[in-house]
Amino acid sequence: MQLLIEMTINGVMLATSMMLVGLGFTLLHSILRIVNLAHGELYMFAAMLVWYFMSHFHLSYPLAVLLSMAIVIAIGLLIERYGLRRFRGDLLSGLIVSMGLVFILQQGSLLFFGTETKNIPSAFPGNLAFAGIQVSKERVVISLISLAIIVVLIFFVNRFKAGRAMRAVAQDEDAARLQGVSIRYISTLIMALACGLGAIAGGLMAPVFMIVPTMGLPFLLKTVIAITLGGIGSIGGAVLGALIVGMVESYVSTLISIEIAYIALFGILALILVVKPGGFFGTPYEYV
Amino acid sequence: MNQVRATQNSNRKNKIRVSLLLAILLVLPLFVRSPYLLHVAIITALYIILATALRLPLITGRFNIGIVAFAAVGAYTSALLAFKLGLNVWLALLAGCAASGVVAFGLGLIILRVSGLYFGMLTMCLLEMLRHYLLWHRKLTGGVMGILNIPSPTIWGFDLGADKVSFYYLTMIVTVFSIWFIYRIERSRAGMAFQAIGQSDLLSEHLGIHIARYRLLAFVVSGIFAGLMGGMIAHYLHYTSPEDWTIMQSLTIQIFMVVGGRGSAWGPIVGTAVLMTISEMLRGSKEYLPLVYGAILIPVILFYPRGLVGLPHSISQWVARRRQR
């Protein structure tokens, strides 16, 4: 029972952080028509920065997270302004540029932050005892914070004027422009939002995992599996897909081994694509 | 009429260029005696196969970012058959190609259903899965250690791996054959269909082109040649391990192709040759290499998407414009 609860909490935590990264990724893809391969690197970079601020400047954990978030958003906006904005709609070129960014960010942080393994002391130490079952407090808090952010984001996209403008751009760019939506403003907003989400995920996961420069891309890939499972372009689908991927990874890697977890994930994905080519909530085929 | 003459002219130019290049490649070992340079030439030629194979699905609008996975399948199949079962190396190489072709076929049926560039992301996921499988199945693949002592190919008892020159010639034959084969496919009726699909899915479907089938064909052919490259490099280095087939490796191949120019068959060749030369010049400080790749790639794609191949044309045009003034 103890193990079961632990695995579930672990899975939920993985899933929520995947949702944060994945929502940013889908927002960029469906609204800006950009596939940003470097999105996982921003997640990694945020975690690195949190470690850097905490170990070199002895900042407190929340302050370090906020500061790293601000820096990552600034970097993201620079990338958007001088790189990705030119490739709106040209998915292939955008992807290639982001490949270059992966190289630069990954190797740059290896050179800048050093090669030693980095750990951050837990921000919420201790356990929660509930009916005789011990649960790591940290993981519960992380999951709750992430969930709260996701709920706020969904609320924002559905209810607020800027959120509605974003959805309008996703549906039909020209019509949205005719209604007075500034595409430039929306694209800056989306990039800031996506980078902020990725940075929060990185900051929240920093005390849980070991921080290494190569952790970004594999994490993004798992997220992509989650998005594809749920249906590309659907927020509800991304949430469901992330839950499935997180649970499978947590259960299988605890019970069998991490390698089998990866193989199982791809097996599930292949199965879903055969049975329902568009994922759970997606359209089966899109002419892109 | 003018246009016909122009294409004939460019055809003749291309023929001259190709025969010149072949002649240089043929006599190169007579002048270059250093085994190190020959080694670099062999590795570069093998990477050229991979970068060229990459272009084929790209023409149909599908970016196979995880192409190294197919090379890994070819490498491991060929190495295991030759090393564990003692199969003839040539047969093992063919079996490696066949295996990667079959894998590409099976996976293509499934993942080609996904739209747009999520396909590319999924091929990358696939590469990661394959690597984890190779790490996990230690009994068969040797885990992290990989497979050591892979035999090299022989002809009538003559060991081609014994000295770099003979392997150099073998590699060049294989590379030229692969490039020629892929080029012929690109110029065939199927290649025309690939290009139509790449330009517009919807339109080519209405023209009666079976897009799923042609995409699968492009994917499988590129998988087969990637497998060939994998087998060759495994038999050349006598060694293969999961660390040779990583995502970064795969991204590097994409960068080779894109920097060279993705619009032309010369692109992967030029890009790989130039970037491999740069990487060998930076041999002493390998840790800066990814930064250099990124710093080369981003300006190229931002300001000059045609790649290095387009440079001579642009320069000659610029000179002509200067002269007119």
Chai-1 contact restraints between the chains, C-beta under 6 A:
chainA,res_idxA,chainB,res_idxB,connection_type,confidence,min_distance_angstrom,max_distance_angstrom,comment,restraint_id
A,V35,B,L117,contact,1.0,0.0,6.0,A-B,restraint_1
A,L91,B,L117,contact,1.0,0.0,6.0,A-B,restraint_2
A,S93,B,I301,contact,1.0,0.0,6.0,A-B,restraint_3
A,L95,B,L117,contact,1.0,0.0,6.0,A-B,restraint_4
A,I96,B,V258,contact,1.0,0.0,6.0,A-B,restraint_5
A,I96,B,I301,contact,1.0,0.0,6.0,A-B,restraint_6
A,V97,B,I298,contact,1.0,0.0,6.0,A-B,restraint_7
A,V97,B,I301,contact,1.0,0.0,6.0,A-B,restraint_8
A,M99,B,L251,contact,1.0,0.0,6.0,A-B,restraint_9
A,G100,B,G294,contact,1.0,0.0,6.0,A-B,restraint_10
A,G100,B,L297,contact,1.0,0.0,6.0,A-B,restraint_11
A,G100,B,I298,contact,1.0,0.0,6.0,A-B,restraint_12
A,F103,B,P290,contact,1.0,0.0,6.0,A-B,restraint_13
A,F103,B,Y293,contact,1.0,0.0,6.0,A-B,restraint_14
A,F103,B,G294,contact,1.0,0.0,6.0,A-B,restraint_15
A,I104,B,L291,contact,1.0,0.0,6.0,A-B,restraint_16
A,I104,B,G294,contact,1.0,0.0,6.0,A-B,restraint_17
A,Q107,B,P290,contact,1.0,0.0,6.0,A-B,restraint_18
A,Q107,B,L291,contact,1.0,0.0,6.0,A-B,restraint_19
A,L217,B,I247,contact,1.0,0.0,6.0,A-B,restraint_20
A,L221,B,M124,contact,1.0,0.0,6.0,A-B,restraint_21
A,L221,B,C125,contact,1.0,0.0,6.0,A-B,restraint_22
A,L221,B,E128,contact,1.0,0.0,6.0,A-B,restraint_23
A,V224,B,M121,contact,1.0,0.0,6.0,A-B,restraint_24
A,I225,B,C125,contact,1.0,0.0,6.0,A-B,restraint_25
A,T228,B,Y118,contact,1.0,0.0,6.0,A-B,restraint_26
A,I232,B,Y118,contact,1.0,0.0,6.0,A-B,restraint_27
A,E259,B,H132,contact,1.0,0.0,6.0,A-B,restraint_28
A,E259,B,L135,contact,1.0,0.0,6.0,A-B,restraint_29
A,E259,B,W136,contact,1.0,0.0,6.0,A-B,restraint_30
A,Y262,B,M129,contact,1.0,0.0,6.0,A-B,restraint_31
A,Y262,B,H132,contact,1.0,0.0,6.0,A-B,restraint_32
A,I263,B,M129,contact,1.0,0.0,6.0,A-B,restraint_33
A,I263,B,Y133,contact,1.0,0.0,6.0,A-B,restraint_34
A,F266,B,M129,contact,1.0,0.0,6.0,A-B,restraint_35
A,A270,B,I110,contact,1.0,0.0,6.0,A-B,restraint_36
A,L273,B,I110,contact,1.0,0.0,6.0,A-B,restraint_37
A,L273,B,R113,contact,1.0,0.0,6.0,A-B,restraint_38
A,V274,B,I110,contact,1.0,0.0,6.0,A-B,restraint_39
A,P277,B,R113,contact,1.0,0.0,6.0,A-B,restraint_40
A,E286,B,S115,contact,1.0,0.0,6.0,A-B,restraint_41
A,Y287,B,D201,contact,1.0,0.0,6.0,A-B,restraint_42
A,Y287,B,L202,contact,1.0,0.0,6.0,A-B,restraint_43
A,V288,B,S115,contact,1.0,0.0,6.0,A-B,restraint_44
A,V288,B,G116,contact,1.0,0.0,6.0,A-B,restraint_45
